[in-house]
């Protein structure tokens, strides 16, 4: 069967048909027997028991009833009109109630209910006495029925068989879906080598086709991403050589040119510097996209790193008549992050420089370092808040995409190319964290960097106080 719809349809149809057939067979096999044989035996036994009593008394009727039980497996009792059992044998109390016309027990048992009982009365030969016989029929299959004749075995078989069919069907349908979900999570986490376990060649339903299509898609994505990263890396490396020659030529041109060419040469030097910075950022982005397999990971004190970034940024912020202030909690707390110091420094610095670039003059860029406990362990939160115009809500996630800029004119004016925040996002993700942005209610943009801390690491003896890296412009 190639269609999953047909498999589901036939499975449920087969299950329902199986339940119905089993229920019918059980009811037919274990149905209590109420036929003319027992009716005829009741009449015959009553007549013969009365005859034996009239001819031989109590002893004769007791022998007859014992013989009836031995041959027919029927327990019979003969009562007179006063309700006395003539054979003087012990009997259940509920049979005495039935003999006098009273109802039997109100609550019959579940597994061993009260046996089926037949009752009939007859007058003596002289017509002066009335005798009643009560016959307790063999339980036989009746024992398998619950109260009020409910086929308990049929219901149990139906529940077990339906559960078995549904379990096998659920397992058959969900097993490949679980594998596909696990592979999807790996792919979403950045593992482009993730693949779902390929189904057998005999399976050709929709789920098998979905798994094969997913593996094809994942393989194509891996090829495209690697090709893009390789192209970006190759182009960046190839651009370094002509850029170096351009710098040499620029130096020679400065020596041989006059003062009238100074402004043009300064412009060429500025654009070459921007191009060199762009190439460096492209190389960093390419390395991060490749997974940065060659990067060594060592404990990095995040508090010291944030302090160094804020001090450098405060010096640069003076040119825009703004300030940078950092708040680092005091105390002997562990702020070590497992990673590469230069990459983490660049990630935090890119966010702070972006905040300085767009904050209004006279405002302060604030940097906070906080600690939070998560189910996966402790993490550090670096928050950078500026006093700028903010970002449109629909662009809060796109600002971390490579080469994305809100305004091309503003980007050219500030010298940005849209790679700083992209590098930050990939660096943080490479270190097992995440980064997000939101607009402040009082105005401006707030960027949060979440990085996992090293659990159980040694704490330094000298702790950093809350240092405001702020000075007058």
C-alpha positions as CSV (number, residue, x, y, z in Angstrom):
1,X,0.0,0.0,0.0
2,X,1.5,3.3,-1.1
3,X,-1.1,5.6,0.4
4,X,-1.1,6.5,4.1
5,X,-4.8,7.4,3.8
6,X,-5.5,3.8,2.7
7,X,-3.5,2.4,5.5
8,X,-5.3,4.4,8.2
9,X,-8.7,3.7,6.6
10,X,-8.1,-0.1,6.3
11,X,-6.6,-0.3,9.8
12,X,-9.6,1.3,11.5
13,X,-12.0,-0.6,9.3
14,X,-10.3,-3.9,10.2
15,X,-10.3,-3.0,13.8
16,X,-14.0,-2.2,13.9
17,X,-14.8,-5.4,12.0
18,X,-12.7,-7.5,14.3
19,X,-14.4,-6.0,17.4
20,X,-17.8,-6.8,16.0
21,X,-17.0,-10.3,15.0
22,X,-15.4,-11.1,18.3
23,X,-18.3,-9.6,20.2
24,X,-20.8,-11.7,18.2
25,X,-18.7,-14.9,18.6
26,X,-18.4,-14.4,22.4
27,X,-22.0,-13.8,22.8
28,X,-23.0,-16.8,20.8
29,X,-20.4,-19.1,22.5
30,X,-21.2,-18.1,26.0
31,X,-25.0,-17.3,25.7
32,X,-27.0,-19.0,28.5
33,X,-29.0,-22.0,27.2
34,X,-32.7,-21.6,27.7
35,X,-34.2,-24.2,25.5
36,X,-37.0,-26.9,25.5
37,X,-34.7,-29.5,27.0
38,X,-34.6,-27.9,30.4
39,X,-38.3,-27.1,30.2
40,X,-39.1,-30.8,29.6
41,X,-36.7,-32.0,32.3
42,X,-38.4,-29.6,34.8
43,X,-41.8,-31.0,34.1
44,X,-40.6,-34.6,34.1
45,X,-38.6,-34.1,37.3
46,X,-41.5,-32.5,39.1
47,X,-43.9,-35.3,38.2
48,X,-41.4,-38.1,39.1
49,X,-40.4,-36.4,42.4
50,X,-44.0,-36.0,43.5
51,X,-44.7,-39.7,42.6
52,X,-41.6,-40.9,44.5
53,X,-42.7,-38.9,47.6
54,X,-46.2,-40.2,47.5
55,X,-45.1,-43.8,47.2
56,X,-42.0,-43.9,49.4
57,X,-41.8,-40.7,51.4
58,X,-38.8,-38.5,52.2
59,X,-36.1,-41.2,51.6
60,X,-37.4,-42.0,48.1
61,X,-37.6,-38.4,47.0
62,X,-34.1,-37.7,48.4
63,X,-32.6,-40.6,46.5
64,X,-34.4,-39.5,43.3
65,X,-33.1,-35.9,43.6
66,X,-29.5,-37.1,44.4
67,X,-29.6,-39.4,41.3
68,X,-30.9,-36.4,39.2
69,X,-27.9,-34.4,40.3
70,X,-25.5,-37.2,39.6
71,X,-26.8,-37.9,36.1
72,X,-28.0,-34.5,34.8
73,X,-25.8,-32.2,37.0
74,X,-29.0,-30.4,38.1
75,X,-29.6,-29.6,41.7
76,X,-33.3,-29.9,42.4
77,X,-35.4,-29.2,45.6
78,X,-39.0,-30.2,46.2
79,X,-41.1,-27.9,48.4
80,X,-44.6,-28.2,49.8
81,X,-47.2,-25.5,50.0
82,X,-45.8,-24.3,53.4
83,X,-42.3,-23.7,51.8
84,X,-40.7,-26.7,53.5
85,X,-38.0,-28.7,51.6
86,X,-39.4,-32.2,51.5
87,X,-36.0,-34.1,50.9
88,X,-34.6,-32.3,54.0
89,X,-31.3,-31.4,52.3
90,X,-29.4,-28.2,53.0
91,X,-30.0,-25.5,50.5
92,X,-29.1,-21.8,49.9
93,X,-31.4,-19.3,51.6
94,X,-32.0,-17.5,48.3
95,X,-33.6,-20.7,46.9
96,X,-36.1,-20.7,49.7
97,X,-37.1,-17.2,48.7
98,X,-37.5,-18.3,45.1
99,X,-39.6,-21.3,46.1
100,X,-42.1,-19.1,47.9
101,X,-42.3,-16.7,45.0
102,X,-40.0,-14.0,46.4
103,X,-37.2,-12.4,44.3
104,X,-33.7,-13.6,44.6
105,X,-30.6,-11.6,45.6
106,X,-30.6,-8.0,44.6
107,X,-26.9,-7.8,43.7
108,X,-25.7,-10.9,41.8
109,X,-21.9,-11.4,41.6
110,X,-19.7,-10.2,38.7
111,X,-17.6,-13.2,38.0
112,X,-19.7,-15.9,39.7
113,X,-23.3,-14.7,39.4
114,X,-26.3,-16.6,40.7
115,X,-27.0,-19.7,38.5
116,X,-30.1,-19.9,36.4
117,X,-33.1,-21.3,38.3
118,X,-36.3,-22.9,36.9
119,X,-39.4,-23.2,39.1
120,X,-42.7,-25.0,38.6
121,X,-45.6,-26.1,40.8
122,X,-48.0,-29.1,40.5
123,X,-50.9,-30.4,42.6
124,X,-50.8,-33.9,44.1
125,X,-52.8,-36.8,42.6
126,X,-55.6,-36.4,45.1
127,X,-55.6,-32.6,44.6
128,X,-55.2,-31.8,48.3
129,X,-51.5,-30.6,48.2
130,X,-49.4,-28.4,45.9
131,X,-45.7,-29.2,45.4
132,X,-43.1,-26.9,43.9
133,X,-39.8,-27.9,42.3
134,X,-36.9,-25.5,42.1
135,X,-34.0,-26.6,39.7
136,X,-30.6,-25.0,39.8
137,X,-29.2,-25.5,36.3
138,X,-25.5,-26.1,35.7
139,X,-23.6,-22.8,35.4
140,X,-21.7,-23.8,32.3
141,X,-20.7,-20.7,30.3
142,X,-23.1,-18.6,32.3
143,X,-20.2,-18.0,34.7
144,X,-18.6,-15.8,32.1
145,X,-21.4,-13.3,32.1
146,X,-21.6,-10.3,34.5
147,X,-24.7,-8.8,36.0
148,X,-27.8,-8.5,33.9
149,X,-26.2,-10.8,31.2
150,X,-23.4,-8.4,30.1
151,X,-20.8,-10.3,28.0
152,X,-17.7,-9.3,30.1
153,X,-15.3,-11.5,28.1
154,X,-16.4,-10.0,24.9
155,X,-15.9,-6.5,26.2
156,X,-12.4,-7.4,27.5
157,X,-11.4,-9.0,24.3
158,X,-12.7,-6.0,22.3
159,X,-10.7,-3.5,24.5
160,X,-7.5,-5.6,24.3
161,X,-7.7,-6.2,20.6
162,X,-8.6,-2.6,19.8
163,X,-5.8,-1.3,22.0
164,X,-3.3,-3.7,20.3
165,X,-4.4,-2.6,16.8
166,X,-4.3,1.1,17.8
167,X,-0.9,0.7,19.4
168,X,0.6,-0.9,16.4
169,X,-0.9,1.7,14.1
170,X,0.3,4.6,16.3
171,X,3.8,3.1,16.5
172,X,3.9,2.6,12.7
173,X,2.8,6.2,12.1
174,X,4.7,8.1,14.8
175,X,8.1,6.3,14.7
176,X,9.3,7.9,11.4
177,X,7.7,11.2,12.5
178,X,9.8,11.2,15.7
179,X,12.9,10.6,13.8
180,X,12.0,13.4,11.3
181,X,11.3,15.8,14.2
182,X,14.7,15.1,15.8
183,X,16.5,15.7,12.5
184,X,14.5,18.9,12.0
185,X,15.6,20.2,15.5
186,X,19.2,19.5,14.6
187,X,18.9,21.3,11.3
188,X,17.2,24.3,13.0
189,X,20.1,24.4,15.6
190,X,22.6,24.8,12.8
191,X,23.7,21.2,12.2
192,X,23.5,21.1,8.4
193,X,24.6,17.4,8.4
194,X,21.4,16.3,10.2
195,X,19.5,13.7,8.3
196,X,16.4,11.6,9.2
197,X,16.8,7.8,9.1
198,X,15.9,6.7,5.6
199,X,12.8,4.4,5.5
200,X,13.1,1.0,3.8
201,X,12.7,0.8,0.1
202,X,9.5,-1.2,0.5
203,X,7.8,1.7,2.2
204,X,6.4,4.2,-0.3
205,X,3.7,6.0,1.6
206,X,3.4,9.8,2.3
207,X,5.6,9.7,5.4
208,X,8.4,7.8,3.6
209,X,8.2,10.4,0.8
210,X,8.3,13.2,3.3
211,X,11.5,11.8,4.9
212,X,13.2,11.4,1.6
213,X,12.2,14.9,0.5
214,X,13.5,16.3,3.9
215,X,16.8,14.5,3.5
216,X,17.1,15.9,-0.1
217,X,16.3,19.4,1.2
218,X,18.8,19.2,4.0
219,X,21.5,18.0,1.6
220,X,20.7,20.8,-0.8
221,X,20.7,23.4,2.1
222,X,24.1,22.1,3.3
223,X,25.5,22.4,-0.2
224,X,24.2,25.9,-0.8
225,X,25.3,27.2,2.6
226,X,28.8,25.7,2.3
227,X,29.1,27.0,-1.2
228,X,28.0,30.5,-0.1
229,X,30.4,30.5,2.8
230,X,33.2,29.2,0.7
231,X,32.5,31.9,-2.0
232,X,32.4,34.6,0.6
233,X,35.6,33.4,2.2
234,X,37.4,33.1,-1.2
235,X,36.3,36.5,-2.4
236,X,37.4,38.1,0.9
237,X,40.8,36.6,0.7
238,X,41.2,37.5,-3.0
239,X,40.2,41.1,-2.2
240,X,43.0,41.4,0.4
241,X,45.8,41.3,-2.2
242,X,44.6,44.2,-4.5
243,X,43.7,46.1,-1.3
244,X,47.3,45.7,0.0
245,X,48.6,46.9,-3.4
246,X,46.2,49.8,-3.3
247,X,47.6,50.9,0.1
248,X,51.2,50.7,-1.3
249,X,50.2,52.7,-4.3
250,X,48.4,55.2,-2.1
251,X,51.5,55.7,0.0
252,X,53.6,56.3,-3.2
253,X,51.1,58.7,-4.5
254,X,51.2,60.8,-1.3
255,X,55.0,61.1,-1.7
256,X,54.8,62.2,-5.4
257,X,51.7,64.4,-5.3
258,X,51.3,68.0,-4.3
259,X,49.0,69.6,-1.7
260,X,46.2,70.0,-4.2
261,X,45.7,66.2,-4.3
262,X,45.7,65.7,-0.5
263,X,41.9,65.8,-0.1
264,X,41.4,63.2,-2.9
265,X,44.1,60.9,-1.4
266,X,42.5,61.2,2.0
267,X,39.2,60.1,0.5
268,X,40.8,57.2,-1.2
269,X,42.5,56.2,2.1
270,X,39.1,56.4,3.9
271,X,37.3,54.2,1.4
272,X,40.2,51.7,1.4
273,X,40.0,51.6,5.2
274,X,36.3,50.9,5.0
275,X,36.9,48.3,2.4
276,X,39.5,46.6,4.6
277,X,37.2,46.7,7.6
278,X,34.4,45.2,5.4
279,X,36.6,42.4,4.3
280,X,37.6,41.6,7.8
281,X,34.0,41.4,8.9
282,X,33.2,39.2,5.9
283,X,36.0,36.8,6.9
284,X,34.7,36.7,10.5
285,X,31.2,36.0,9.3
286,X,32.4,33.3,6.9
287,X,34.3,31.6,9.7
288,X,31.3,31.7,12.0
289,X,29.1,30.3,9.2
290,X,31.6,27.4,8.8
291,X,31.1,26.5,12.4
292,X,34.5,27.9,13.5
293,X,35.9,24.4,14.1
294,X,39.4,25.7,14.7
295,X,38.6,28.2,17.4
296,X,40.0,27.3,20.8
297,X,37.6,27.6,23.8
298,X,38.9,28.9,27.1
299,X,37.3,30.4,30.2
300,X,36.7,34.1,29.4
301,X,35.9,36.5,32.3
302,X,32.8,38.3,30.9
303,X,32.8,41.0,33.6
304,X,36.3,42.2,32.7
305,X,35.5,41.9,29.0
306,X,32.4,44.2,29.3
307,X,34.4,46.6,31.4
308,X,37.1,46.9,28.8
309,X,34.5,47.4,26.0
310,X,32.8,50.1,27.9
311,X,36.0,52.0,28.7
312,X,37.0,52.0,25.0
313,X,33.5,52.9,23.9
314,X,33.4,55.9,26.3
315,X,36.5,57.3,24.7
316,X,35.0,56.9,21.2
317,X,31.6,58.3,22.3
318,X,33.2,61.7,23.1
319,X,33.2,62.5,19.4
320,X,29.4,62.3,19.3
321,X,29.0,64.2,22.6
322,X,27.5,61.2,24.4
323,X,28.6,58.8,27.2
324,X,28.8,55.1,28.0
325,X,28.1,53.8,31.5
326,X,28.5,50.2,32.6
327,X,27.1,48.5,35.7
328,X,28.8,45.3,36.8
329,X,27.5,43.6,40.0
330,X,30.0,43.6,42.9
331,X,30.8,40.4,44.7
332,X,32.7,37.2,44.2
333,X,30.5,35.9,41.4
334,X,31.5,33.6,38.6
335,X,31.3,35.4,35.2
336,X,33.4,33.0,33.2
337,X,32.1,32.1,29.8
338,X,33.5,29.1,27.8
339,X,34.6,30.5,24.4
340,X,37.0,32.6,22.4
341,X,37.9,36.0,23.9
342,X,38.3,37.9,20.7
343,X,35.1,36.8,19.2
344,X,33.1,37.6,22.4
345,X,34.8,41.0,22.6
346,X,33.8,41.7,19.0
347,X,30.3,40.6,19.6
348,X,29.8,42.9,22.6
349,X,31.7,45.8,21.0
350,X,29.6,45.6,17.8
351,X,26.4,46.2,19.8
352,X,27.9,49.0,21.9
353,X,29.3,50.8,18.8
354,X,26.0,50.4,17.1
355,X,24.3,52.0,20.1
356,X,26.8,54.9,20.1
357,X,26.3,55.4,16.4
358,X,22.5,55.9,16.7
359,X,22.0,57.4,20.1
360,X,21.1,61.0,20.4
361,X,23.7,63.6,21.4
362,X,23.8,64.2,25.1
363,X,22.4,60.8,26.0
364,X,24.1,57.9,27.7
365,X,24.5,54.3,26.4
366,X,23.9,52.0,29.4
367,X,25.5,48.6,29.7
368,X,24.2,46.1,32.3
369,X,25.7,42.8,33.3
370,X,23.2,40.5,35.1
371,X,23.0,36.9,36.2
372,X,20.0,34.5,35.7
373,X,19.2,30.9,36.5
374,X,17.7,28.8,33.8
375,X,16.8,25.1,33.6
376,X,20.0,24.5,31.7
377,X,22.2,26.3,34.2
378,X,23.3,29.8,35.0
379,X,23.6,32.4,32.3
380,X,24.9,35.9,32.0
381,X,22.8,38.7,30.4
382,X,24.6,41.7,28.8
383,X,22.1,44.5,28.1
384,X,23.0,47.5,26.0
385,X,20.4,50.3,25.9
386,X,20.7,53.5,23.9
387,X,18.7,56.7,23.6
388,X,18.2,56.7,19.9
389,X,15.1,56.6,17.6
390,X,14.6,52.8,18.1
391,X,13.7,50.3,15.4
392,X,10.3,49.5,13.7
393,X,8.8,46.5,15.4
394,X,8.8,44.5,12.2
395,X,12.6,45.0,11.8
396,X,13.6,43.8,15.3
397,X,14.6,40.4,14.1
398,X,15.9,41.4,10.7
399,X,18.5,43.7,12.1
400,X,20.6,40.6,12.9
401,X,20.6,39.5,9.2
402,X,23.8,40.2,7.1
403,X,23.8,43.5,5.2
404,X,20.4,44.5,6.5
405,X,20.1,48.3,7.1
406,X,17.0,50.3,8.0
407,X,18.1,53.2,5.9
408,X,20.7,53.0,3.2
409,X,21.3,56.8,3.3
410,X,21.8,56.6,7.1
411,X,24.0,53.6,6.7
412,X,26.3,55.4,4.3
413,X,26.4,58.4,6.5
414,X,27.4,56.5,9.6
415,X,29.7,54.1,7.7
416,X,27.7,50.9,8.6
417,X,27.4,48.1,6.2
418,X,25.0,45.9,8.2
419,X,27.4,43.2,9.4
420,X,28.1,44.2,13.0
421,X,24.9,42.8,14.6
422,X,24.9,39.8,12.2
423,X,28.4,38.9,13.5
424,X,27.2,39.4,17.1
425,X,24.2,37.0,16.5
426,X,26.3,34.3,15.0
427,X,29.1,34.7,17.6
428,X,26.6,34.4,20.5
429,X,24.8,31.4,18.9
430,X,28.2,29.8,18.3
431,X,28.8,30.1,22.1
432,X,25.5,28.5,23.0
433,X,23.6,31.7,23.7
434,X,21.1,33.9,21.9
435,X,20.6,37.6,21.3
436,X,17.4,39.7,21.0
437,X,16.3,43.3,20.6
438,X,13.4,45.3,21.8
439,X,12.3,49.0,21.8
440,X,12.4,50.8,25.1
441,X,9.3,52.5,26.4
442,X,11.2,55.7,27.1
443,X,12.7,55.6,23.6
444,X,15.7,53.9,22.1
445,X,16.8,50.3,21.4
446,X,17.7,47.6,23.9
447,X,19.8,44.6,22.9
448,X,20.2,41.6,25.2
449,X,23.0,39.0,24.9
450,X,22.5,35.8,26.8
451,X,25.5,33.6,27.3
452,X,25.8,30.4,29.4
453,X,28.2,30.6,32.3
454,X,30.6,27.9,33.2
455,X,29.0,26.0,36.2
456,X,31.2,25.4,39.2
457,X,34.1,27.5,37.9
458,X,36.6,29.0,40.4
459,X,35.7,32.5,41.5
460,X,38.4,35.2,41.5
461,X,39.4,36.7,44.8
462,X,39.2,40.3,43.5
463,X,35.7,41.2,42.4
464,X,34.8,44.1,40.2
465,X,32.8,46.9,41.6
466,X,30.0,48.6,39.7
467,X,32.1,50.9,37.6
468,X,30.6,53.8,35.6
469,X,32.9,54.3,32.7
470,X,31.7,57.8,32.1
471,X,33.6,61.0,31.5
472,X,32.8,64.5,30.3
473,X,33.1,65.2,26.6
